């Protein structure tokens, strides 16, 4: 049975290492996809601001909605670089720091350049990533345990003729 135990140990270690590596790849892939979705939402907001300015020739009213903050401030020419940023902000209602994704861009209104900061909360995306990760981890652990048990039973049955033969 020592050979069986050695095989099971090697098999479990190899399975654990492989699943850990694929788990990290899986986690970062999902995180990348969900960050892309948040970025797309920020681009939609940017487009809506540009359309509003084009039609009304003024900035839209500054507002803060659930999970979205838009701010305008005067800027100097060429001082605003359009970029996506990861930031932390304090939620006024819950008084805790939340992870967010932001888009810094600029818009020109009647000859005046304004920096536009659009910030969207990533809390829902991070909660979804955690939920997917916990479900996947649970399935992996369950599969590993079941496979180890099945493997142990099947290999014992396969080796049984050899152990009977050699013990005589």
Backbone bond lengths (Angstrom), bond angles and torsions (degrees), N, CA, C in turn:
res aa  C-N    CA-C-N  psi(-1)  N-CA   C-N-CA  omega(-1)  CA-C   N-CA-C  phi
1 X - - - 1.442 - - 1.528 112.68 -
2 X 1.315 117.46 -13.92 1.453 119.45 179.81 1.524 111.06 -64.90
3 X 1.331 116.94 -35.92 1.459 121.17 177.27 1.531 109.95 -63.40
4 X 1.320 116.32 -41.45 1.460 121.63 178.11 1.533 110.56 -62.62
5 X 1.317 116.96 -44.73 1.466 120.56 179.49 1.524 111.51 -63.79
6 X 1.323 116.41 -40.18 1.461 120.44 179.09 1.534 110.53 -64.68
7 X 1.331 116.04 -42.86 1.466 120.67 178.03 1.533 110.54 -61.70
8 X 1.334 116.59 -44.75 1.466 120.70 -179.58 1.526 111.34 -62.64
9 X 1.319 117.54 -41.53 1.463 120.62 178.45 1.527 110.99 -62.01
10 X 1.318 116.05 -47.96 1.470 120.24 -179.90 1.525 110.35 -61.89
11 X 1.321 115.83 -43.54 1.458 120.90 -179.66 1.532 111.38 -63.13
12 X 1.326 117.56 -43.84 1.466 120.86 -179.73 1.524 111.94 -67.79
13 X 1.330 117.76 -40.02 1.467 120.62 178.74 1.530 109.92 -65.29
14 X 1.328 116.97 -44.77 1.467 120.33 178.98 1.526 110.70 -62.22
15 X 1.318 117.16 -42.01 1.467 121.42 178.83 1.521 110.42 -64.27
16 X 1.329 117.50 -44.21 1.470 121.25 -179.11 1.526 111.08 -63.48
17 X 1.325 117.69 -43.83 1.464 121.30 179.76 1.532 110.22 -63.94
18 X 1.325 116.41 -46.72 1.463 120.75 -179.94 1.527 111.04 -61.51
19 X 1.318 116.80 -43.44 1.466 119.86 -179.55 1.527 111.59 -69.76
20 X 1.315 118.72 -33.57 1.468 121.00 176.78 1.526 110.34 -65.03
21 X 1.324 116.63 -44.23 1.464 120.53 179.34 1.522 110.79 -63.71
22 X 1.327 116.64 -48.55 1.469 119.39 -179.79 1.529 110.75 -66.96
23 X 1.332 117.81 -30.58 1.463 120.88 177.05 1.518 111.73 -63.22
24 X 1.342 116.59 -43.93 1.462 120.14 177.74 1.528 110.99 -64.47
25 X 1.313 116.81 -43.15 1.469 120.38 178.58 1.530 109.74 -62.01
26 X 1.314 116.87 -44.11 1.457 123.18 179.50 1.526 110.51 -61.18
27 X 1.330 117.16 -47.20 1.463 122.42 -179.44 1.525 111.32 -60.16
28 X 1.330 117.09 -48.89 1.458 119.97 -177.41 1.527 111.80 -70.31
29 X 1.325 118.19 -30.64 1.462 121.14 176.47 1.524 110.30 -66.30
30 X 1.326 116.92 -46.58 1.462 120.39 178.95 1.527 109.90 -64.07
31 X 1.317 117.46 -41.52 1.462 121.57 178.22 1.527 110.61 -60.21
32 X 1.321 116.54 -42.82 1.460 121.73 179.02 1.530 111.09 -62.76
33 X 1.319 116.32 -43.95 1.469 121.06 -179.52 1.525 110.79 -64.23
34 X 1.338 117.24 -45.46 1.459 120.22 -179.06 1.530 111.94 -68.75
35 X 1.322 117.78 -34.78 1.467 120.30 174.73 1.528 109.61 -64.29
36 X 1.316 116.69 -37.66 1.467 120.82 175.70 1.520 111.94 -61.72
37 X 1.332 116.72 -37.38 1.458 119.86 177.65 1.535 111.35 -67.71
38 X 1.322 116.72 -40.47 1.473 120.09 176.60 1.536 109.35 -63.32
39 X 1.335 116.93 -41.68 1.470 120.89 178.16 1.531 110.95 -61.27
40 X 1.321 116.99 -40.05 1.472 120.15 178.14 1.528 110.57 -62.65
41 X 1.328 116.77 -39.61 1.461 120.17 176.35 1.516 111.76 -62.80
42 X 1.326 116.53 -39.41 1.468 120.44 177.18 1.524 111.18 -64.73
43 X 1.327 117.04 -38.83 1.464 120.89 178.24 1.526 111.19 -65.30
44 X 1.330 116.81 -36.44 1.468 120.63 177.05 1.530 109.83 -64.02
45 X 1.335 116.46 -44.06 1.468 120.00 177.75 1.528 110.85 -61.85
46 X 1.326 116.57 -41.89 1.466 120.60 178.32 1.525 110.32 -60.53
47 X 1.299 116.15 -44.60 1.461 121.16 -179.94 1.533 111.19 -62.46
48 X 1.323 116.34 -40.36 1.466 120.29 178.59 1.530 110.88 -64.49
49 X 1.325 117.10 -38.42 1.470 120.84 177.73 1.526 109.97 -64.50
50 X 1.335 116.53 -46.40 1.464 120.30 179.14 1.525 111.17 -60.54
51 X 1.327 117.11 -42.57 1.464 120.77 179.21 1.532 111.15 -64.51
52 X 1.327 116.71 -40.96 1.461 120.85 178.85 1.522 110.47 -62.04
53 X 1.334 116.84 -46.47 1.465 121.13 -179.90 1.524 110.33 -63.47
54 X 1.311 117.47 -39.58 1.465 121.81 -179.34 1.529 110.94 -63.13
55 X 1.320 117.12 -39.94 1.460 121.18 -177.18 1.531 111.79 -82.14
56 X 1.338 118.17 -42.67 1.467 121.81 -171.38 1.528 114.40 -100.92
57 X 1.312 118.43 -11.31 1.469 123.75 179.95 1.530 112.48 56.84
58 X 1.319 116.14 34.49 1.460 122.57 174.88 1.527 107.92 -156.76
59 X 1.338 115.06 165.37 1.462 119.87 179.23 1.526 110.38 -74.69
60 X 1.305 116.93 146.42 1.463 118.21 174.10 1.527 110.15 -69.03
61 X 1.307 116.11 162.86 1.462 120.65 179.24 1.528 109.03 -64.37
62 X 1.334 116.32 136.57 1.469 121.33 178.42 1.513 107.75 -71.65
63 X 1.328 115.66 132.58 1.459 118.85 179.93 1.518 110.33 -145.88
64 X 1.303 112.94 162.91 1.460 120.24 174.78 1.522 106.35 -132.14
65 X 1.292 115.71 119.21 1.463 119.48 177.95 1.522 108.61 -113.02
66 X 1.299 116.38 -179.44 1.463 121.60 -179.91 1.527 109.72 -60.45
67 X 1.323 116.57 110.03 1.457 121.69 175.63 1.512 115.25 79.89
68 X 1.356 118.37 7.53 1.465 120.49 -178.76 1.530 109.80 -141.51
69 X 1.324 115.77 130.77 1.464 121.99 177.33 1.526 107.45 -128.42
70 X 1.339 115.82 133.10 1.465 120.89 175.91 1.517 107.21 -126.46
71 X 1.342 115.61 128.55 1.466 121.25 -179.97 1.527 109.17 -131.22
72 X 1.342 114.71 146.32 1.454 121.65 176.13 1.521 108.42 -122.60
73 X 1.338 116.20 140.96 1.462 119.86 173.38 1.523 108.07 -148.81
74 X 1.320 116.22 145.16 1.470 119.46 -179.94 1.534 110.58 -59.24
75 X 1.307 115.88 145.41 1.470 120.73 -179.36 1.520 109.14 -136.29
76 X 1.328 114.84 159.21 1.461 119.89 176.05 1.529 108.67 -90.13
77 X 1.297 116.09 159.09 1.460 121.71 -178.42 1.525 110.63 -57.69
78 X 1.306 116.33 134.55 1.466 125.14 178.70 1.531 114.52 61.86
79 X 1.331 117.77 16.91 1.467 119.61 179.60 1.528 112.29 -90.90
80 X 1.313 116.90 -12.30 1.462 120.25 -175.89 1.521 109.56 -107.41
81 X 1.304 114.57 120.56 1.460 120.88 176.10 1.530 107.38 -103.61
82 X 1.313 116.73 125.16 1.470 120.84 -179.54 1.522 108.54 -70.72
83 X 1.360 115.68 121.97 1.459 119.42 -178.95 1.527 111.30 -159.98
84 X 1.320 114.27 154.11 1.454 121.79 172.41 1.525 107.70 -92.43
85 X 1.327 116.42 139.95 1.456 120.41 -179.10 1.524 110.13 -136.68
86 X 1.320 115.94 150.27 1.458 122.16 171.71 1.519 106.70 -98.24
87 X 1.323 116.77 126.11 1.466 120.25 -178.45 1.524 110.28 -137.45
88 X 1.313 114.95 168.30 1.456 122.96 173.98 1.530 106.89 -114.96
89 X 1.324 117.70 137.53 1.453 119.14 173.56 1.515 109.87 -138.19
90 X 1.316 114.97 155.43 1.469 120.92 -178.04 1.523 108.82 -92.49
91 X 1.325 114.66 122.75 1.453 120.98 177.55 1.527 108.35 -77.00
92 X 1.323 116.66 125.60 1.469 120.82 -177.03 1.532 112.39 -64.70
93 X 1.311 116.86 -36.60 1.468 120.31 -176.25 1.523 112.12 -72.01
94 X 1.308 116.31 -47.45 1.465 119.88 -173.72 1.527 113.18 -98.68
95 X 1.317 117.96 -5.83 1.461 123.42 177.37 1.529 113.55 57.38
96 X 1.315 116.99 30.77 1.459 118.92 176.29 1.525 109.81 -124.66
97 X 1.305 114.93 156.90 1.456 121.19 -179.57 1.527 108.66 -81.40
98 X 1.330 115.61 130.27 1.458 121.33 -179.27 1.521 110.37 -116.17
99 X 1.310 114.79 145.81 1.452 121.26 174.84 1.529 108.33 -77.85
100 X 1.324 116.01 135.00 1.457 120.58 -176.66 1.518 111.07 -140.59
101 X 1.298 114.01 165.36 1.462 122.32 175.57 1.517 106.08 -121.48
102 X 1.316 116.45 135.41 1.449 119.95 -177.67 1.513 112.75 -127.18
103 X 1.317 114.19 157.04 1.464 121.50 173.58 1.520 106.81 -125.27
104 X 1.326 115.15 123.29 1.463 121.25 175.77 1.524 105.92 -104.81
105 X 1.319 115.66 125.27 1.462 120.76 -179.58 1.528 107.55 -147.35
106 X 1.301 116.62 -174.47 1.472 119.40 179.24 1.522 109.59 -140.05
107 X 1.328 113.75 156.22 1.457 120.86 177.11 1.525 107.83 -142.06
108 X 1.317 116.35 144.01 1.465 121.43 179.78 1.531 108.36 -106.01
109 X 1.333 114.23 125.41 1.463 120.48 179.81 1.524 108.13 -124.62
110 X 1.321 115.62 117.13 1.478 121.66 179.42 1.524 111.81 49.81
111 X 1.310 117.14 42.76 1.457 122.27 176.25 1.520 114.84 84.98
112 X 1.321 118.31 -4.59 1.468 121.85 179.62 1.528 109.08 -105.04
113 X 1.323 115.96 130.82 1.465 121.21 -179.95 1.531 109.70 -89.53
114 X 1.330 114.78 133.68 1.470 120.76 177.73 1.523 109.61 -123.37
115 X 1.322 114.97 139.47 1.462 120.33 171.82 1.524 106.55 -84.61
116 X 1.322 115.42 133.79 1.455 121.41 179.59 1.526 107.62 -113.43
117 X 1.325 115.69 124.87 1.468 121.61 175.46 1.523 108.05 -112.93
118 X 1.321 115.70 116.63 1.465 121.27 177.61 1.523 106.32 -114.13
119 X 1.320 116.04 122.00 1.462 121.13 -176.45 1.527 108.87 -123.47
120 X 1.336 115.67 127.30 1.466 121.39 177.99 1.525 108.83 -120.94
121 X 1.308 115.71 137.74 1.460 121.62 179.88 1.532 110.03 -69.21
122 X 1.330 114.93 140.76 1.470 120.46 176.19 1.527 111.36 -104.62
123 X 1.336 116.84 9.41 1.458 120.84 -175.45 1.529 111.07 -59.79
124 X 1.325 117.33 -46.14 1.466 119.91 -179.43 1.524 111.19 -63.64
125 X 1.328 116.81 -40.97 1.473 120.17 178.67 1.527 110.08 -65.10
126 X 1.330 117.26 -41.54 1.466 119.99 179.64 1.526 111.16 -67.54
127 X 1.336 116.94 -37.35 1.467 119.90 176.19 1.526 110.67 -63.17
128 X 1.320 116.18 -40.81 1.463 120.39 178.55 1.526 110.99 -65.18
129 X 1.325 117.01 -41.14 1.470 120.93 177.66 1.524 110.20 -61.27
130 X 1.338 117.11 -45.21 1.471 120.77 179.10 1.527 111.11 -61.63
131 X 1.333 116.52 -43.93 1.462 120.30 -179.82 1.529 110.99 -62.19
132 X 1.321 116.99 -46.17 1.461 120.96 178.26 1.518 110.34 -61.61
133 X 1.333 116.61 -41.71 1.465 121.16 -179.52 1.527 111.11 -64.14
134 X 1.340 117.99 -43.92 1.465 121.46 -179.98 1.526 110.79 -65.06
135 X 1.324 117.19 -43.39 1.470 120.66 178.24 1.518 110.27 -62.31
136 X 1.327 116.73 -46.68 1.468 120.63 -179.93 1.523 111.14 -63.38
137 X 1.327 117.26 -43.28 1.462 121.24 178.97 1.527 110.55 -62.00
138 X 1.315 117.63 -41.49 1.465 121.41 178.46 1.523 111.25 -62.40
139 X 1.315 116.19 -43.51 1.473 120.40 178.79 1.525 110.33 -64.28
140 X 1.322 117.07 -42.44 1.469 121.13 179.88 1.520 110.71 -62.83
141 X 1.320 116.96 -44.71 1.469 120.17 179.34 1.526 110.41 -63.45
142 X 1.331 116.66 -45.51 1.471 120.26 179.18 1.528 110.61 -60.86
143 X 1.325 117.38 -45.68 1.473 120.63 179.23 1.526 111.59 -62.56
144 X 1.329 116.76 -41.33 1.466 120.41 179.84 1.524 111.11 -62.29
145 X 1.328 116.46 -45.25 1.474 120.23 179.57 1.524 110.41 -64.48
146 X 1.320 117.42 -45.93 1.470 120.75 -179.85 1.523 110.99 -62.81
147 X 1.333 116.74 -44.99 1.467 120.06 179.31 1.530 112.04 -64.11
148 X 1.328 116.81 -38.00 1.463 119.78 178.47 1.527 110.60 -64.71
149 X 1.326 116.90 -42.42 1.470 120.49 179.05 1.526 111.45 -66.24
150 X 1.318 116.17 -46.21 1.472 119.68 178.55 1.521 110.28 -62.11
151 X 1.316 116.49 -43.90 1.459 121.89 179.36 1.533 110.61 -58.87
152 X 1.319 115.65 -44.37 1.460 120.71 -179.06 1.538 111.00 -62.59
153 X 1.332 116.66 -46.42 1.470 120.81 -179.24 1.525 110.92 -65.24
154 X 1.320 116.93 -46.20 1.471 120.56 -177.11 1.524 110.58 -65.18
155 X 1.321 118.32 -44.13 1.462 120.17 -178.62 1.526 110.99 -67.09
156 X 1.323 117.07 -37.42 1.476 118.94 176.37 1.526 110.45 -61.01
157 X 1.322 116.55 -43.09 1.475 119.84 179.47 1.525 110.78 -65.62
158 X 1.334 116.44 -38.92 1.460 119.52 179.55 1.529 111.77 -66.59
159 X 1.326 117.48 -37.91 1.461 122.08 -177.58 1.527 113.27 -84.50
160 X 1.318 117.48 -10.14 1.463 121.29 -175.52 1.536 112.53 -56.41
161 X 1.339 120.25 -43.74 1.461 119.26 178.55 1.540 113.14 -60.98
162 X 1.330 116.23 -32.49 1.460 119.51 -178.89 1.531 111.09 -75.38
163 X 1.320 117.58 -35.08 1.461 119.99 -179.30 1.525 110.48 -73.44
164 X 1.342 117.57 -33.74 1.467 120.52 176.90 1.532 109.77 -69.63
165 X 1.320 115.19 -42.76 1.461 121.01 -178.61 1.527 111.67 -63.90
166 X 1.298 116.35 -41.74 1.465 119.92 -173.47 1.517 113.74 -84.50
167 X 1.311 118.56 -16.11 1.466 119.79 -179.00 1.510 112.21 -84.93
168 X 1.309 118.01 -10.17 1.477 120.71 -179.00 1.478 112.43 -80.12
